[in-house]
Amino acid sequence: MDYGRPDLADRLAAGYAAGTLRGAARRRFEALLPAHAGLRAATREWLERLMPLTLSVPPQTPPASVWKAILARIDPPPASAGAGPAWSRLAFWRGLAGFTSVAAVALAVLVVSPTPVQAPIVVVLSAAGAPEGSVAAASFVASISADGRAVVTRPLVNVGLQPDKSLELWAIPPGGAPRSLGVISPNGTTVVQRDKALEGTDTLAVTLEPPGGSPSGKPTGPVLYAGKFTL
């Protein structure tokens, strides 16, 4: 596989940064980073676009039962003091935790640029017909990267769809024709990259379309959600 191809590096980096690249593919990608400058650059760009999303997510405190379960898995009580295999002793786990923490920090330093990260533009897409700015009626949140090249969408509540339907995201300029940004997930995060697709637009909209999106390149179904923004 030619990892020097910009389109391939960008696609892999997008999946890695968004968390959709998983399992063996994710581990293989991390192993390739030290040797491929193109992969590191693409990953750095995607992290810069997506990391500011955490600023718009309120912190959540897990219940005490979660921490107890974690401790029970990483620090099981030994059968007797000083006995048992290495993996059951606390010292081993502390050492392993320290190693993985250092590895995680090293990876972050490897791919993250020290330059300041600009905050994204967060757009709330409300249900069609809902009062403008109504949070209660909001169903999607879209985050536009500071450079306008990437859009990340996520439903606040999973959207139930029939098997023969899909959701398509559109960028709409004032008084102009909608431009498709692609099909988005009704129940998870979608990363969309479309160079210059947002130029001159001020509205994002989601329509109900056939599987795979509109066959004509124009909206064919009703507008379900919409929200305005300013680049």
CYANA upper distance limits for C-alpha pairs under 8 A (distance plus 0.5 A):
  2 ASP  CA      8 LEU  CA      8.37
  3 TYR  CA      8 LEU  CA      6.91
  3 TYR  CA      9 ALA  CA      6.38
  3 TYR  CA     36 HIS  CA      8.11
  3 TYR  CA     38 GLY  CA      8.21
  3 TYR  CA     39 LEU  CA      7.79
  4 GLY  CA      8 LEU  CA      8.22
  4 GLY  CA      9 ALA  CA      7.40
  4 GLY  CA     36 HIS  CA      8.27
  4 GLY  CA     38 GLY  CA      6.87
  4 GLY  CA     39 LEU  CA      8.38
  5 ARG  CA      9 ALA  CA      6.68
  6 PRO  CA     10 ASP  CA      6.46
  6 PRO  CA     38 GLY  CA      7.80
  7 ASP  CA     11 ARG  CA      6.66
  8 LEU  CA     12 LEU  CA      6.67
  9 ALA  CA     13 ALA  CA      6.48
  9 ALA  CA     38 GLY  CA      7.21
  9 ALA  CA     39 LEU  CA      5.85
  9 ALA  CA     42 ALA  CA      6.85
 10 ASP  CA     14 ALA  CA      6.54
 10 ASP  CA     39 LEU  CA      8.01
 10 ASP  CA     42 ALA  CA      5.95
 10 ASP  CA     43 THR  CA      8.02
 11 ARG  CA     15 GLY  CA      6.92
 12 LEU  CA     16 TYR  CA      6.66
 12 LEU  CA     21 LEU  CA      8.01
 12 LEU  CA     29 PHE  CA      8.39
 13 ALA  CA     17 ALA  CA      6.54
 13 ALA  CA     39 LEU  CA      7.29
 13 ALA  CA     42 ALA  CA      6.27
 13 ALA  CA     43 THR  CA      5.17
 13 ALA  CA     46 TRP  CA      7.17
 14 ALA  CA     18 ALA  CA      6.52
 14 ALA  CA     42 ALA  CA      8.47
 14 ALA  CA     43 THR  CA      7.55
 14 ALA  CA     46 TRP  CA      6.44
 14 ALA  CA    191 VAL  CA      8.00
 15 GLY  CA     19 GLY  CA      6.38
 15 GLY  CA     20 THR  CA      5.40
 15 GLY  CA     21 LEU  CA      5.37
 16 TYR  CA     20 THR  CA      6.78
 16 TYR  CA     21 LEU  CA      5.46
 16 TYR  CA     22 ARG  CA      8.25
 16 TYR  CA     26 ARG  CA      7.26
 16 TYR  CA     29 PHE  CA      8.47
 16 TYR  CA     43 THR  CA      8.04
 17 ALA  CA     43 THR  CA      7.26
 17 ALA  CA     46 TRP  CA      6.62
 17 ALA  CA     47 LEU  CA      6.25
 17 ALA  CA     50 LEU  CA      7.76
 18 ALA  CA     50 LEU  CA      7.87
 18 ALA  CA    191 VAL  CA      7.79
 21 LEU  CA     25 ALA  CA      6.88
 21 LEU  CA     26 ARG  CA      5.81
 22 ARG  CA     26 ARG  CA      5.26
 22 ARG  CA     27 ARG  CA      8.22
 23 GLY  CA     27 ARG  CA      6.99
 24 ALA  CA     28 ARG  CA      6.53
 25 ALA  CA     29 PHE  CA      6.66
 26 ARG  CA     30 GLU  CA      6.80
 27 ARG  CA     31 ALA  CA      6.74
 28 ARG  CA     32 LEU  CA      6.81
 29 PHE  CA     33 LEU  CA      6.94
 30 GLU  CA     34 PRO  CA      8.46
 32 LEU  CA     36 HIS  CA      6.83
 32 LEU  CA     39 LEU  CA      8.43
 33 LEU  CA     37 ALA  CA      7.77
 33 LEU  CA     39 LEU  CA      6.54
 33 LEU  CA     40 ARG  CA      6.23
 34 PRO  CA     40 ARG  CA      8.12
 34 PRO  CA    110 LEU  CA      8.29
 36 HIS  CA     40 ARG  CA      6.96
 37 ALA  CA     41 ALA  CA      6.61
 38 GLY  CA     42 ALA  CA      6.66
 39 LEU  CA     43 THR  CA      6.52
 40 ARG  CA     44 ARG  CA      6.53
 40 ARG  CA    110 LEU  CA      8.02
 40 ARG  CA    111 VAL  CA      5.92
 41 ALA  CA     45 GLU  CA      6.76
 41 ALA  CA    111 VAL  CA      7.61
 42 ALA  CA     46 TRP  CA      6.83
 43 THR  CA     47 LEU  CA      6.58
 43 THR  CA    111 VAL  CA      6.86
 43 THR  CA    112 VAL  CA      8.48
 44 ARG  CA     48 GLU  CA      6.65
 44 ARG  CA    111 VAL  CA      5.53
 44 ARG  CA    112 VAL  CA      5.56
 44 ARG  CA    113 SER  CA      6.83
 45 GLU  CA     49 ARG  CA      6.89
 46 TRP  CA     50 LEU  CA      6.61
 47 LEU  CA     51 MET  CA      5.94
 47 LEU  CA    112 VAL  CA      7.57
 48 GLU  CA     52 PRO  CA      7.73
 48 GLU  CA    112 VAL  CA      8.04
 48 GLU  CA    113 SER  CA      8.42
 48 GLU  CA    117 VAL  CA      6.48
 48 GLU  CA    118 GLN  CA      8.40
 49 ARG  CA    117 VAL  CA      8.45
 49 ARG  CA    120 PRO  CA      7.74
 49 ARG  CA    145 SER  CA      5.66
 49 ARG  CA    146 ALA  CA      7.60
 49 ARG  CA    150 ALA  CA      7.94
 50 LEU  CA    145 SER  CA      7.83
 50 LEU  CA    152 VAL  CA      8.47
 52 PRO  CA     56 SER  CA      8.14
 52 PRO  CA    117 VAL  CA      7.92
 52 PRO  CA    118 GLN  CA      8.00
 52 PRO  CA    119 ALA  CA      6.00
 52 PRO  CA    120 PRO  CA      6.82
 53 LEU  CA     57 VAL  CA      7.46
 53 LEU  CA    119 ALA  CA      8.43
 53 LEU  CA    120 PRO  CA      7.56
 53 LEU  CA    143 SER  CA      7.60
 62 PRO  CA     66 VAL  CA      6.89
 62 PRO  CA     67 TRP  CA      8.16
 63 PRO  CA     67 TRP  CA      7.79
 64 ALA  CA     68 LYS  CA      6.85
 65 SER  CA     69 ALA  CA      6.64
 66 VAL  CA     70 ILE  CA      6.78
 67 TRP  CA     71 LEU  CA      6.65
 68 LYS  CA     72 ALA  CA      6.57
 69 ALA  CA     73 ARG  CA      6.87
 70 ILE  CA     74 ILE  CA      6.81
 71 LEU  CA     75 ASP  CA      5.95
 71 LEU  CA     76 PRO  CA      8.00
 72 ALA  CA     76 PRO  CA      5.79
 74 ILE  CA     93 TRP  CA      7.12
 75 ASP  CA     88 SER  CA      7.77
 75 ASP  CA     89 ARG  CA      7.88
 75 ASP  CA     90 LEU  CA      6.30
 75 ASP  CA     93 TRP  CA      7.60
 76 PRO  CA     88 SER  CA      6.91
 76 PRO  CA     89 ARG  CA      8.27
 76 PRO  CA     90 LEU  CA      8.37
 77 PRO  CA     88 SER  CA      8.10
 77 PRO  CA     89 ARG  CA      8.45
 78 PRO  CA     82 GLY  CA      8.32
 78 PRO  CA     83 ALA  CA      7.41
 78 PRO  CA     84 GLY  CA      7.01
 78 PRO  CA     88 SER  CA      6.79
 78 PRO  CA     89 ARG  CA      7.06
 79 ALA  CA     83 ALA  CA      7.29
 79 ALA  CA     84 GLY  CA      7.16
 80 SER  CA     84 GLY  CA      7.84
 82 GLY  CA     89 ARG  CA      8.24
 84 GLY  CA     88 SER  CA      6.83
 84 GLY  CA     89 ARG  CA      7.71
 85 PRO  CA     89 ARG  CA      7.61
 86 ALA  CA     92 PHE  CA      6.74
 87 TRP  CA     92 PHE  CA      6.68
 87 TRP  CA     93 TRP  CA      7.46
 88 SER  CA     92 PHE  CA      8.03
 88 SER  CA     93 TRP  CA      8.31
 89 ARG  CA     93 TRP  CA      7.25
 90 LEU  CA     94 ARG  CA      6.63
 91 ALA  CA     95 GLY  CA      6.63
 92 PHE  CA     96 LEU  CA      6.63
 93 TRP  CA     97 ALA  CA      6.43
 94 ARG  CA     98 GLY  CA      6.62
 95 GLY  CA     99 PHE  CA      6.72
 96 LEU  CA    100 THR  CA      6.69
 97 ALA  CA    101 SER  CA      6.57
 98 GLY  CA    102 VAL  CA      6.76
 99 PHE  CA    103 ALA  CA      6.67
100 THR  CA    104 ALA  CA      6.54
101 SER  CA    105 VAL  CA      6.75
102 VAL  CA    106 ALA  CA      6.54
103 ALA  CA    107 LEU  CA      6.63
104 ALA  CA    108 ALA  CA      6.74
105 VAL  CA    109 VAL  CA      6.69
106 ALA  CA    110 LEU  CA      6.58
107 LEU  CA    111 VAL  CA      6.93
108 ALA  CA    112 VAL  CA      6.16
109 VAL  CA    113 SER  CA      8.20
118 GLN  CA    146 ALA  CA      6.45
119 ALA  CA    145 SER  CA      8.00
119 ALA  CA    146 ALA  CA      6.86
120 PRO  CA    143 SER  CA      6.55
120 PRO  CA    144 ILE  CA      5.90
120 PRO  CA    145 SER  CA      5.16
120 PRO  CA    146 ALA  CA      5.50
121 ILE  CA    143 SER  CA      6.03
121 ILE  CA    144 ILE  CA      5.44
121 ILE  CA    145 SER  CA      7.00
121 ILE  CA    146 ALA  CA      7.29
121 ILE  CA    229 PHE  CA      8.19
121 ILE  CA    231 LEU  CA      8.14
122 VAL  CA    141 VAL  CA      7.48
122 VAL  CA    142 ALA  CA      6.28
122 VAL  CA    143 SER  CA      4.95
122 VAL  CA    144 ILE  CA      6.84
123 VAL  CA    141 VAL  CA      6.29
123 VAL  CA    142 ALA  CA      5.51
123 VAL  CA    143 SER  CA      6.61
123 VAL  CA    144 ILE  CA      8.23
123 VAL  CA    227 GLY  CA      6.73
123 VAL  CA    228 LYS  CA      7.29
123 VAL  CA    229 PHE  CA      6.72
124 VAL  CA    133 GLY  CA      8.42
124 VAL  CA    138 ALA  CA      6.94
124 VAL  CA    139 SER  CA      8.36
124 VAL  CA    140 PHE  CA      6.68
124 VAL  CA    141 VAL  CA      5.27
124 VAL  CA    142 ALA  CA      6.92
124 VAL  CA    226 ALA  CA      8.34
124 VAL  CA    227 GLY  CA      6.16
124 VAL  CA    228 LYS  CA      8.35
125 LEU  CA    138 ALA  CA      6.24
125 LEU  CA    139 SER  CA      6.76
125 LEU  CA    140 PHE  CA      5.54
125 LEU  CA    141 VAL  CA      6.45
125 LEU  CA    142 ALA  CA      7.85
125 LEU  CA    204 LEU  CA      7.90
125 LEU  CA    205 ALA  CA      7.79
125 LEU  CA    225 TYR  CA      5.88
125 LEU  CA    226 ALA  CA      5.07
125 LEU  CA    227 GLY  CA      4.81
125 LEU  CA    228 LYS  CA      8.37
126 SER  CA    130 ALA  CA      7.04
126 SER  CA    132 GLU  CA      8.09
126 SER  CA    133 GLY  CA      8.03
126 SER  CA    134 SER  CA      7.52
126 SER  CA    135 VAL  CA      8.02
126 SER  CA    137 ALA  CA      6.02
126 SER  CA    138 ALA  CA      4.46
126 SER  CA    139 SER  CA      6.21
126 SER  CA    140 PHE  CA      7.38
126 SER  CA    225 TYR  CA      5.58
126 SER  CA    226 ALA  CA      6.02
126 SER  CA    227 GLY  CA      6.78
127 ALA  CA    137 ALA  CA      6.24
127 ALA  CA    138 ALA  CA      6.50
127 ALA  CA    139 SER  CA      6.90
127 ALA  CA    224 LEU  CA      6.22
127 ALA  CA    225 TYR  CA      4.89
127 ALA  CA    226 ALA  CA      7.24
128 ALA  CA    223 VAL  CA      7.01
128 ALA  CA    224 LEU  CA      5.73
128 ALA  CA    225 TYR  CA      5.62
128 ALA  CA    226 ALA  CA      7.08
130 ALA  CA    134 SER  CA      7.23
130 ALA  CA    137 ALA  CA      6.69
134 SER  CA    138 ALA  CA      7.05
138 ALA  CA    156 LEU  CA      7.97
139 SER  CA    155 PRO  CA      6.11
139 SER  CA    156 LEU  CA      5.70
139 SER  CA    157 VAL  CA      6.63
139 SER  CA    225 TYR  CA      7.78
140 PHE  CA    153 THR  CA      7.35
140 PHE  CA    154 ARG  CA      6.21
140 PHE  CA    155 PRO  CA      4.69
140 PHE  CA    156 LEU  CA      5.97
140 PHE  CA    157 VAL  CA      8.27
140 PHE  CA    225 TYR  CA      8.02
141 VAL  CA    153 THR  CA      6.25
141 VAL  CA    154 ARG  CA      6.07
141 VAL  CA    155 PRO  CA      6.78
141 VAL  CA    156 LEU  CA      7.44
142 ALA  CA    151 VAL  CA      7.04
142 ALA  CA    152 VAL  CA      5.98
142 ALA  CA    153 THR  CA      4.81
142 ALA  CA    154 ARG  CA      7.06
143 SER  CA    151 VAL  CA      6.05
143 SER  CA    152 VAL  CA      5.59
143 SER  CA    153 THR  CA      6.93
144 ILE  CA    148 GLY  CA      6.47
144 ILE  CA    149 ARG  CA      8.12
144 ILE  CA    150 ALA  CA      6.36
144 ILE  CA    151 VAL  CA      5.04
144 ILE  CA    152 VAL  CA      7.07
145 SER  CA    149 ARG  CA      6.88
145 SER  CA    150 ALA  CA      5.89
145 SER  CA    151 VAL  CA      6.87
148 GLY  CA    195 ASP  CA      8.19
148 GLY  CA    196 LYS  CA      7.94
148 GLY  CA    198 LEU  CA      7.08
148 GLY  CA    199 GLU  CA      8.42
148 GLY  CA    231 LEU  CA      7.99
149 ARG  CA    193 GLN  CA      6.29
149 ARG  CA    194 ARG  CA      6.30
149 ARG  CA    195 ASP  CA      5.60
149 ARG  CA    196 LYS  CA      7.26
149 ARG  CA    197 ALA  CA      8.33
149 ARG  CA    198 LEU  CA      8.26
150 ALA  CA    191 VAL  CA      7.56
150 ALA  CA    192 VAL  CA      6.11
150 ALA  CA    193 GLN  CA      4.97
150 ALA  CA    194 ARG  CA      6.96
150 ALA  CA    195 ASP  CA      8.29
151 VAL  CA    191 VAL  CA      6.47
151 VAL  CA    192 VAL  CA      5.56
151 VAL  CA    193 GLN  CA      6.89
152 VAL  CA    189 THR  CA      7.32
152 VAL  CA    190 THR  CA      6.08
152 VAL  CA    191 VAL  CA      5.09
152 VAL  CA    192 VAL  CA      6.65
153 THR  CA    184 ILE  CA      7.91
153 THR  CA    189 THR  CA      6.15
153 THR  CA    190 THR  CA      5.77
153 THR  CA    191 VAL  CA      7.24
154 ARG  CA    185 SER  CA      8.11
154 ARG  CA    186 PRO  CA      8.31
154 ARG  CA    187 ASN  CA      7.78
154 ARG  CA    188 GLY  CA      6.17
154 ARG  CA    189 THR  CA      5.17
154 ARG  CA    190 THR  CA      7.10
155 PRO  CA    159 VAL  CA      7.82
155 PRO  CA    186 PRO  CA      6.96
155 PRO  CA    187 ASN  CA      6.63
155 PRO  CA    188 GLY  CA      7.16
155 PRO  CA    189 THR  CA      8.14
157 VAL  CA    187 ASN  CA      7.90
158 ASN  CA    186 PRO  CA      6.39
158 ASN  CA    187 ASN  CA      5.01
158 ASN  CA    188 GLY  CA      8.21
159 VAL  CA    186 PRO  CA      5.52
159 VAL  CA    187 ASN  CA      6.67
160 GLY  CA    186 PRO  CA      7.74
161 LEU  CA    165 LYS  CA      6.74
161 LEU  CA    166 SER  CA      7.53
161 LEU  CA    186 PRO  CA      8.05
163 PRO  CA    211 PRO  CA      8.32
164 ASP  CA    210 PRO  CA      6.57
164 ASP  CA    211 PRO  CA      6.19
165 LYS  CA    208 LEU  CA      7.16
165 LYS  CA    209 GLU  CA      6.13
165 LYS  CA    210 PRO  CA      5.20
165 LYS  CA    211 PRO  CA      5.62
166 SER  CA    183 VAL  CA      7.45
166 SER  CA    184 ILE  CA      8.29
166 SER  CA    186 PRO  CA      8.48
166 SER  CA    208 LEU  CA      6.45
166 SER  CA    209 GLU  CA      5.69
166 SER  CA    210 PRO  CA      6.21
166 SER  CA    211 PRO  CA      5.64
166 SER  CA    212 GLY  CA      7.14
166 SER  CA    213 GLY  CA      6.87
167 LEU  CA    183 VAL  CA      6.12
167 LEU  CA    184 ILE  CA      6.19
167 LEU  CA    185 SER  CA      7.50
167 LEU  CA    186 PRO  CA      7.35
167 LEU  CA    206 VAL  CA      6.82
167 LEU  CA    207 THR  CA      6.25
167 LEU  CA    208 LEU  CA      5.58
167 LEU  CA    209 GLU  CA      6.44
167 LEU  CA    213 GLY  CA      7.57
168 GLU  CA    180 SER  CA      7.80
168 GLU  CA    181 LEU  CA      7.83
168 GLU  CA    182 GLY  CA      6.10
168 GLU  CA    183 VAL  CA      4.71
168 GLU  CA    184 ILE  CA      6.29
168 GLU  CA    206 VAL  CA      5.93
168 GLU  CA    207 THR  CA      5.93
168 GLU  CA    208 LEU  CA      7.12
168 GLU  CA    209 GLU  CA      7.08
168 GLU  CA    213 GLY  CA      6.40
168 GLU  CA    214 SER  CA      8.15
169 LEU  CA    180 SER  CA      6.62
169 LEU  CA    181 LEU  CA      5.79
169 LEU  CA    182 GLY  CA      6.16
169 LEU  CA    183 VAL  CA      6.64
169 LEU  CA    184 ILE  CA      7.05
169 LEU  CA    204 LEU  CA      7.46
169 LEU  CA    205 ALA  CA      6.26
169 LEU  CA    206 VAL  CA      5.12
169 LEU  CA    207 THR  CA      7.25
170 TRP  CA    178 PRO  CA      6.41
170 TRP  CA    179 ARG  CA      5.93
170 TRP  CA    180 SER  CA      5.03
170 TRP  CA    181 LEU  CA      5.84
170 TRP  CA    182 GLY  CA      7.95
170 TRP  CA    204 LEU  CA      6.12
170 TRP  CA    205 ALA  CA      5.65
170 TRP  CA    206 VAL  CA      6.72
170 TRP  CA    207 THR  CA      8.37
171 ALA  CA    178 PRO  CA      6.12
171 ALA  CA    179 ARG  CA      5.67
171 ALA  CA    180 SER  CA      6.91
171 ALA  CA    181 LEU  CA      7.24
171 ALA  CA    197 ALA  CA      7.66
171 ALA  CA    198 LEU  CA      6.69
171 ALA  CA    201 THR  CA      6.66
171 ALA  CA    202 ASP  CA      8.00
171 ALA  CA    203 THR  CA      6.40
171 ALA  CA    204 LEU  CA      5.38
171 ALA  CA    205 ALA  CA      7.15
172 ILE  CA    176 GLY  CA      7.16
172 ILE  CA    177 ALA  CA      6.92
172 ILE  CA    178 PRO  CA      4.93
172 ILE  CA    179 ARG  CA      6.81
172 ILE  CA    201 THR  CA      5.76
172 ILE  CA    202 ASP  CA      6.88
172 ILE  CA    203 THR  CA      5.62
172 ILE  CA    204 LEU  CA      6.72
172 ILE  CA    205 ALA  CA      7.94
173 PRO  CA    177 ALA  CA      7.33
173 PRO  CA    178 PRO  CA      7.35
173 PRO  CA    200 GLY  CA      6.20
173 PRO  CA    201 THR  CA      4.22
173 PRO  CA    202 ASP  CA      6.20
173 PRO  CA    203 THR  CA      7.23
174 PRO  CA    200 GLY  CA      8.37
174 PRO  CA    201 THR  CA      7.02
174 PRO  CA    202 ASP  CA      7.24
178 PRO  CA    218 LYS  CA      7.46
178 PRO  CA    219 PRO  CA      8.08
179 ARG  CA    197 ALA  CA      7.54
179 ARG  CA    217 GLY  CA      8.37
179 ARG  CA    218 LYS  CA      8.07
180 SER  CA    217 GLY  CA      7.40
180 SER  CA    218 LYS  CA      7.98
181 LEU  CA    192 VAL  CA      7.27
181 LEU  CA    193 GLN  CA      8.31
181 LEU  CA    194 ARG  CA      7.22
181 LEU  CA    197 ALA  CA      7.97
182 GLY  CA    192 VAL  CA      7.68
182 GLY  CA    213 GLY  CA      7.67
183 VAL  CA    212 GLY  CA      7.12
183 VAL  CA    213 GLY  CA      6.38
184 ILE  CA    190 THR  CA      6.20
185 SER  CA    189 THR  CA      7.06
185 SER  CA    190 THR  CA      6.51
194 ARG  CA    198 LEU  CA      8.33
198 LEU  CA    202 ASP  CA      8.49
202 ASP  CA    228 LYS  CA      6.03
202 ASP  CA    229 PHE  CA      5.66
202 ASP  CA    230 THR  CA      6.30
202 ASP  CA    231 LEU  CA      8.16
203 THR  CA    226 ALA  CA      7.44
203 THR  CA    227 GLY  CA      6.13
203 THR  CA    228 LYS  CA      4.79
203 THR  CA    229 PHE  CA      6.52
204 LEU  CA    226 ALA  CA      6.06
204 LEU  CA    227 GLY  CA      5.91
204 LEU  CA    228 LYS  CA      6.81
204 LEU  CA    229 PHE  CA      8.32
205 ALA  CA    223 VAL  CA      7.22
205 ALA  CA    224 LEU  CA      8.03
205 ALA  CA    225 TYR  CA      6.11
205 ALA  CA    226 ALA  CA      4.64
205 ALA  CA    227 GLY  CA      7.02
206 VAL  CA    223 VAL  CA      6.31
206 VAL  CA    224 LEU  CA      6.18
206 VAL  CA    225 TYR  CA      5.64
206 VAL  CA    226 ALA  CA      6.81
207 THR  CA    219 PRO  CA      7.30
207 THR  CA    220 THR  CA      8.38
207 THR  CA    221 GLY  CA      6.29
207 THR  CA    222 PRO  CA      5.99
207 THR  CA    223 VAL  CA      4.86
207 THR  CA    224 LEU  CA      5.92
207 THR  CA    225 TYR  CA      7.69
208 LEU  CA    220 THR  CA      8.20
208 LEU  CA    221 GLY  CA      5.42
208 LEU  CA    222 PRO  CA      6.30
208 LEU  CA    223 VAL  CA      7.25
208 LEU  CA    224 LEU  CA      7.35
209 GLU  CA    213 GLY  CA      5.83
209 GLU  CA    214 SER  CA      6.10
209 GLU  CA    219 PRO  CA      8.02
209 GLU  CA    220 THR  CA      6.92
209 GLU  CA    221 GLY  CA      5.95
210 PRO  CA    214 SER  CA      6.72
210 PRO  CA    215 PRO  CA      8.28
214 SER  CA    218 LYS  CA      6.81
214 SER  CA    219 PRO  CA      6.69
214 SER  CA    220 THR  CA      6.81
216 SER  CA    220 THR  CA      8.42
